[in-house]
Amino acid sequence: MTNRKTEVVVIGGGPGGYVAAIRLGQLGKKVLLVEKENLGGVCLNVGCIPSKALITAAKRVAKIKEASKMGITIQGLHIDFGKMLQWKGDIVKKLTSGVAQLCQGNGAEILYGVAKFRTANQIDVQTKDGSEVVEADHCIIATGSLPIQIPGFAFDGERVISSTEALSLPRIPEKLVVIGGGYIGLELGIMYAHLGAQVTIVEMMAQLLPGFDPEIVKVINQSLKKKGIPFFVNARATRYEKTDTGVRVYVENAGKEQVLEGDHVLVTVGRRPNSEGLNLAAAGVAVDSHGFIAVDKQLRTGTPNIFAIGDVAGNPMLAHKASKEGEVAAEVIAGRNATRDYKAMPAVIFTDPEVATVGLSAAEATASGREIRTGKFWFAASGRALTTGDTDGFIKVIVDAKSHEVLGLAIVGPEASDLISEATLALEMGAYAEDIGLTVHAHPTLGESVMEAARLAIGEAIHAVNR
């Protein structure tokens, strides 16, 4: 029996789902947003926002300790971790309540419960008060992703933890072993190191941040060494034992076994799509061998009235990618001629220093058969970077050697997360190096370094030697 009817059901209230629901409401569609737990999904509750709050606080601690270089001596520094967690929680509550208000303000109804398909047009929703059957013309699946577990290291929430538990530990650990040297492991590992923990990072691949430009990784490696954070590459954690005070982790590295001690072992080896339990087969929706739902450029699945967005619809697993796809799916359902046609999708890592990339790397551009030129401007030559004390890293611009069209940009250094937006706009607009170079950038700013790198790529830089 159908309990209610609507035009669109959105399953999942994360940065893809709630954006889709809001946009559908704006476009005049009757929409029901089904969320099993908390609005905002992983990103707002146990991911992007709380992690960046703690990362920022931890970085502030590090900067305070370094202030003596500027002639500022601070004594009696104390970290109240409980208060820090409360501050983080207040930010999450403010944002999640804001999402609820935005949904309701745009006419989107919210239903808390677990959804499962009956057919392509009928969905069971198990709520705390019972079960409802919802009938809808269209559905958007936006169920996100889950942390990957590895053999021998099943999450127990206490000694073996995921990023979720790492953001709400009762106290700063004395020692922390991080398995996985990707962006999550490095972000959280550096955060706890800034707060005083002894952190060790174990990565199975040949470099930290697998897949990223080796020149970027070299800067991160140097920074880790400077911070006193040991790391191992080509290393594999094989097992662990619980001790009276924490865990003992066994690692194979260069043919030898090493033993690492920690209060906890944080496993951050990636995430997997959250596509199980939806009874997708009943709706005719298929998943691949990894659990991802295949979609076309309009985010349609193999069942035309069902759409999938965000992490569950494939890599890259980025909140802003999910939000963009949520808007596209909503507009397609509303009859607009929308498609997933973005040229550039930025990626940001909130390490210290930060990393941000967009477009093609130099290696990718070369592999595609393009002849390229690159311009690399070091922050050590930036007046603004020198005045902030953050001079590690560089900006690299990759351009077509003949046309000078901007193909990609990579940043490792201060405020990379904000600087990447100019590069993303440049790629989206089909800009050339000259477009960036001829644009007046305010002085003294970090943004000038984007201009200098672009001009370096075509041999016209002023504040660096052209080669």
N, C-alpha and C positions, 0 to 999 in steps of 0.2 A: 504494500500500500504506500502510495506517495504521500508524505507528510507536508511537503512544500514544493513549489515550483519556482524556478528562477531562470533567467536567460543564461547566466554564466556562473559556474562554480570555479573558484580558484582554490586549489589544494596546497596549502603552505603559505604562511604569513611572513616569510623572510623578505630580503631586499628585492627579490624578483616578484614574489606573490603579492605583497602589499602594494607595490608600485603598479602592478597590473590591475589590481582591484580599484585603486584610486583613479587610474586612467580610464577604466571602463565606466566608472561612475561619472566622470567628467564627460564622457561621450554618450551619456544617456542610457547606458545599459543597466538592467537590474542584476546585481552581482552579489553572490554570497561567498565570503572568504572563510574557509575552514582551516583552523589552526589547532594543532593538537596540544600545544603547550603555551608558548609565549610569542606574542607579536614581535616581529623584528628578526625572528629566526636565530640561527647561529651567530650571524654577524653582529646584531645589536646586543645579544644576551651573553654569548660566551665566545665571541670571536673578535671581529674588527674593532668594535668600540671599546670593550673592556680591556683588551690587550693594548690598544694604543694609549689608553688612559694610564695604565701601569708602566708601559714603556716610556711615556713622556715623563712621568714622575721619577722613574729610575734614572733617566737621562739627566733630569734636573739635579739629582743627587750627585751624579758624576761631574756635572759642570760646576757645582758648588765646591767640590773637592779640588777642582782645577783652577778655581778663581784666584789663587795666589799668584798665578802668572800675570794677572792684570793688576796686581797690587792690592787684592782684596783677601784678607785673612779672616776665615770664619772658624770659630771654635765652638765645641759643644754640639756638633751636628747629631741629631737624633732622628731615627726613622720610626714613626708610629705606624707599623704595617696594618694594624687593625683599622686605624683611621683612614689609611690609604685605600683599603678595600671598601670602606664605607663610602668614600668619595667616588670611587669607581662605580659602586652600586647606585649611587644617586644619579650619576650621569645616565646609566642604563635605564633607570626608572623614568627619567625625564624624557628620554628619546622614545621609549616604547609607549608611554602614555600619549606622546605626541603623534605616533603612528596611528593609534586607535582613534584619536580625534580627527586626523586627516581622512581616515577611511570613512568614519561616520559622517564627517562634514561633506564628503563627496557622494554620499548615498550608498556606500558599500556596507552591507550587513555582515556581522562577524558571528561565526558559530565555532565554539571551542569543542573539538572532538577529533577522533581518528577516522579518516575517510578510507573507503574501500569500494572499488567499482562493482556494481552488479551487471551493468551493461554499459554501452557507450554513452547512454543518456541518463542512467540512474546510478546514484552513489549512496551507499550506506554510510552514515556518520554515527559513530559510537560516542555519545557524550556522557557526562557524569550522571545524567538523569535518565539515560536509556539510549535507544537507537532511533534515528530518523532516516527516512529515505528521501533523498532530494532528486528531483528531476530537473534537468537543465538541457538547454540547446547546445551549449558549448562547455568545455572544461579546460582549464589550464593547470597542468601539473608543475608545481614549484616546490618540490619537497627537499631540495638541497642535497647535502652530503654528510657523511659520517667519518670519523677518524678510522684509519686502517690499523688493524692489529697485526702483529707479526708472530710467527710461531715461537712459543716459549715465553711470550711476554703479554699474556692476556691482561687487559685492564682490570684492576681491582679497585681503582678509585683512591687507593691509599699509598701503596708502595710503587705500583706500576700505574702511571697516570697518563692521561691524554692532555691536550691543550685545554680542555674544559676544566679539569681539576687544577691544572697549573695556574689558572687565573683566580683561584679561590682557596689556595693553601692557607691553613690557619696561621702559619708563621713562615718567615724567610728561611729556607733550608740552609744548613751549613754547607752541604755538598749536594750537587745535582748532576746526575749523568743524563745526557740528552742523546737519544738514538735518533739520528736523522739530521743531516746538515743542510736541509732545505730551508725555505724562508721561515716556516713556523719555528723550527728548532733554533735557528739563529736569532730570531726576534726574541723568543722567550729566554733563551740561554743568556744572551747579552743583557737582557733586562734583569735577570736574577744576579748576574755577575756585578752589575752596577749597584745592586742593593746589598752586596757583600757576600754572596754565595760563591763557593768554589765550584765552578762549572767545567765539565768536560764534555766535548761533543764527539760523537762517533758517526762517521758517514761511510756507507758501503761503496759508494762510487769513487771515481778517481779524483774528484774535486768537490769542495763544498759548493752549494748552489748549482747542482748539476744542470747543464744546458745553458747556463749563463756565460757571457763573454769572459774568457779567462783573465783578461786585464782587470775586469771588475772584481773577480774573485781574488786576484792578487792583492788588491787594496784591502778587501775584507780580511784576508789571511793576516796581513801585516797589522791590521787594527786589532784582531783577536790576540795576536802575540803581544802587542803593546799593552793590552788589557790583562794579560796573564791568564788567558783562557786557552788551555790545551785542546787540540783537536786531532782526530785521526781520520785519514781517508783510506780507501781500499781496506776498510776494517769492517768486521761483522760481529755484532753482539750475538752470542750463541745461547746464553742462558743466564739465569740469575738465581741468587739465593737470598732469602730473607735473613736478616741478622737482628740482633737485639735493638739496634738503633736505626736500621734502614735496609739497604740492599747491597749485595755484592754482585757486580755485573762482570761476566767473563766475555772477553773480546778477542777475536782472532785477528792478528795484524802482522803482516810480513812473515807469516809462517810461525809466529809465536803467540802464545796465549797471555793476555794481560788481564789483570783484575782491577776493576774500578769500584771504589766505595762511594755510596751516596745515601742521602736520606730518602730520596725517591729516584726512580728512573722514568724520565719523560720520553714517551715514544711519539715521534712526529715524523712518520715516514710517508705522509700523504693522506688523502681523503678519498672515499669511494662514494659513488652516487647512492642516494637513499631512495631506491626504487622498489625495494622489497615490501611485501605486505599490502600493496595497493590492489592486488588481484587484477593486474593489467591485462592478463590474457582474456578476461571476461569482456574487456572493452576493445579487444583486438589490437592492443598496443604492444609492440615487441621491444625487447631490450637486447643489447649486444652482449658479448661474452664478459664485459666488464660491468654490466648493469646500467649502462647509459641508454637513454631513449633517443633513437634516431629522429631527427627533425629536418624539415626543409628550410629554405631561407625565410619563410614566413612563420617558422616555429611549429608547423603542423607535424603531427606524428603520422603513422600509417593510417590512422583513423581520422578522417578529415575534420571532424568537429572537436577533436582533442588536440591540445597544444602542450608542449613541454618547454620550460625555460630554466635558465640558471645551471647550477652544478649538475643536476640530473640529466640535462640535455647535452652534456659534453664539456670538454676543456675549451678554454681555460676556466678554472673554478675561481671566479672573481665576482665580488658583490656588485660592482658597477656593470659588469657584463650581464648579470642577471637582471638588474634594473632596466637596462636598455632593452633586453629581450622581452621583459614584461610589458614595456610600452608598445613594442612592435606587435606582440601577440594581441594586446588589447585593441589596437587600431585595426588590425586585420579582422578581428571578430566584429568590430563596429562597421566594417565595410570600406575602410580606407585602403588605399593602395600602398601599404607599408611593407617593408622587407628589411631583413637584417643586412644592411648594405654599408655598415661602417667600414672605413678603410683602416682605422687604427684602433687598437685596444691596449691602453697603457697597463703596465704591471708595476706595482710598487712594493718594496720590502722595507719595513721599518726597523732595520738594523741600525747600528751606529758605527760608521756612517750609513745613511740611507742609500738605497738602490732604486732606480726607476728606469724602465725601458719602454720603448714604443717603436713599432715598425720592425724593419729587418735589422738584424745584427750585421756586422761586416762579413762574418762567415756565411750567413744565410744569403746575403746579397750576392756574394761571390759565387756561391754554390748554384744560384739561380741563373748564372751566366752573365751577370751584369759586371761591367767594368766600373769600379768605384773609386772615390776619393774620400778620405776621412780627415776630419779636423778634431784635434783633441786639445782642450784647454784645461789646464790644471788649476784647481782652486787655490793653490799656493801662490798663484799670480793674480788673484782677485783681491782688490782692495777691501771689498766688503767682507769677504771670507776672513781676511787677516784681522779685521776689527772685531769679528765675533769669536775668533780663536778656533774656528772649524775650517781647517785647510786641507784635510785629507781628501783625495779623490780628484775626479775630473768630469768633464762633459765631453762626449764624443758624438759628433754628427757624421752620419754616413750619407753621401750624395752620389748620384749618377755622375760618372766622370765626364760625360759629354754634355748632358743637358743641365746638370747641377740640381736636378730634382732631389728633394730631401726624401731619402728612403727609410731612415731610421735614426734614432737618437738614444744614447745610453748615458745614464748619470750614476755616479757613485760619489756621494758627498753630501754636504749640508743642504737641507730643504729639497732634496731630490723629489720628494712626493708632491711638492707644489710646482717645482720647475717643469715637471714633465707635461703639464697641461699646455704650455705654449707649443711644445713639440707635437703634441697630439693634434692640436688645431692646425699646425703647419702641414702635417701629413693629410689630414682630412680635407684641407683646401687645395692640396696638390702644390704646395709652396716650393720654391727653389731656394737655394742657399742665399741668393741675392735678396730675396724677400725678407729673410730674417736679418741679414747683414745691413740692409738699408733702413730697417725699422729702428727708430730712436729708442733706446732702452735707458731708463732712468739711472742716474749715477748718484751714489755708489750702491749697487744692488748685485745680488747673486745672478739675477737674470741677464746681466751684461755678459756673463760667461757663455750663455747660449749663443748670443750674437757673435762673440769672439770665436767660438768653436765653428760656427757656420762659415765665418769669414776665413778661418784657417783652412777649411776644406777646399776653398777656391783660391788660396794664396793671397788673401787681402786683409789679414789680421793686422791690427795696430799694436796690440799689447802682447804679442807673442811673435817669435821668429817664424816666418813662413818658410816651409821646406818643400 
